[in-house]
Amino acid sequence: MLILVSYDIPDDRRRTQLAHTLKDFGERVQYSVFECRLTDDQLDHLRSRMAKLVDPAEDSVRLYRLCADCVRRIEIQGLGVVKQDPEVYIA
């Protein structure tokens, strides 16, 4: 499934750590937005890793599940392409 992850983290160190973690699971499509094609187990693993980094009192992280029909309807205006599932992610 395609998971769209967006975040707003005021602390530079936590924000950088989260971005590095998300790179293990998906691809950055905008500064604070990642597209991740994950199985349920991979999603659980991502959540576990994020829980160690995110401060719930200060940070905002959103995960959006996109259905197959929604993925087919992705529109991009301006720069960018719809990302395909890579052969391998290292997690």
Secondary structure, 3 states (H helix, E strand, C coil): CEEEEEEECCCHHHHHHHHHHHHCCCEEEECCEEEEECCHHHHHHHHHHHHCCCCCCCCEEEEEEECHHHHHCCCCCCCCCCCCCCCCCCC
